[in-house]
Amino acid sequence: MLAVLGSAHYYVWVRLVRDTHLPPGIHRILTWLIIALFVLLPLTFLSVRTLNAASAKPLFLAAFSWLGLLLFLVSLLLLGEIARVAVELVQRLQASAPEDPQRRMVLSRLFAGAVALASVGLGGLALRSGFARVAVKRVEVALERLPEAMHGTTIAQLTDVHIGPTIRKDFVEEVVHRTNALAPDVIAITGDLVDGTVETLREHVAPLAQLKARYGVYFVTGNHEYYSGHIEWCAELERLGIRVLRNERVSIGEDAHSYDLAGVDDYSAGSFQDQGPSLERAVGGRDPNRELVLLAHQPKAIFEAERLGVGLQLSGHTHGGQLWPWNYLVRLQQPVVSGLKRIGRALIYVSNGTEYWGPPMRLGAPAEISLIVLQSTRMG
């Protein structure tokens, strides 16, 4: 982490400070500022679970906002390198006159200024989206094995809330109120609910006990639960009245007019000497003629899910990419970044997430409370 962060800060310093040949005073101020911002990030990461979050929230927001701005700066500078190399190649091929140092300095300053302004602009837009009220996104999903009696029933999906240093009780209360207002038949929380221990976050998670759904509230672990003490969190959520599905399934509905809802542990479980995900265990012995909806934090579970007869998988984890250009990197690790897709015979819906992680920013991937409306193809 230090190597990556150090390289990013050094690169920004080279292009925006050293290469622009600024006056000595400004050069010195900007150099020390970049050094201070570099030191701020690892200190924030290390202190995030030891400092009092209520008083340190402004510090956390400032540090994580700089992390987002740094991403924009590095991304735009790298794109600018392409243009820089292209111009230099053209000049060499044309055997132009000897380079004018003064002209090069002016161009470097113009380039640095343009990148800085564009990054601040993108950062402003991303902050505005990050702090915006979470939208309710309605998604209609047609399933072949869904009973006619279950046509139009709903699942409210919450995922990647990341309750922790900057996301506190007031936000959770609002999410609970808005989710209950949808009067869903099922509420599904698909992991990465918390960033911190039960001891430090108990009061901020407590409003989840007020979630109400006709057929219950269900939860599956995400990778961040394993960083935060998954055993303790599973017990705490059960105490709040939320059913934790750990490679298990339940029936949703009444008698024959029902479908199966399964949930699996996150892929990270194995790294923490836990039982790990087992979809075969969750669906073993079920009637294959019944519809099957799977809760799995990471989208890449869809390949096994499709093989084992899952009709619909609900996932999170990706945040929809959260910040450009991170969405392109997420595609290298997950088959679906955002939205409803078909993989073979199965459908998968990947939510953008209900809040953010790290930078309080979103660009091109607004947060959402997902309202999944199940439709039976047997109707009509």
Number of C-alpha atoms within 10 A of each C-alpha: 7 11 8 9 16 14 13 17 18 18 17 18 19 13 18 24 23 16 14 21 14 15 9 8 9 11 17 12 11 16 17 11 13 16 14 11 16 21 14 17 19 15 11 19 13 10 14 20 15 9 13 12 20 10 9 15 18 13 16 23 17 16 22 22 20 19 19 22 23 20 19 24 26 18 16 17 23 13 12 15 12 10 12 14 11 11 11 11 12 11 14 10 8 9 9 9 8 7 9 8 9 9 10 13 15 13 13 20 19 13 17 21 14 14 22 18 12 15 22 16 14 21 24 16 15 26 19 15 19 22 14 14 15 19 13 16 14 14 15 13 18 17 20 14 17 24 20 15 15 18 17 16 15 25 23 24 29 28 30 28 24 23 22 22 24 23 20 18 18 10 18 18 18 14 22 17 16 16 22 16 11 15 16 23 20 23 27 26 27 31 28 27 25 27 25 21 17 20 9 16 18 15 11 19 21 16 19 19 15 14 21 22 20 13 15 16 23 24 28 28 30 29 21 20 25 22 15 16 16 21 11 14 22 21 14 16 20 14 12 16 16 23 18 22 20 22 22 20 22 16 16 19 18 11 8 10 14 18 21 19 24 25 30 28 29 27 18 19 18 13 11 12 8 13 12 17 21 18 23 14 14 20 24 13 8 11 10 13 11 20 19 29 24 26 30 32 30 28 24 15 22 26 14 13 25 19 11 16 17 26 22 28 27 26 35 29 26 24 28 26 23 27 24 19 15 17 19 12 12 18 15 10 13 15 16 24 28 23 13 18 16 14 15 10 12 21 21 26 22 26 30 29 32 23 29 23 20 16 22 24 28 29 23 16 21 25 30 21 22 26 21 22 18 19 22 19 15 13 11 5
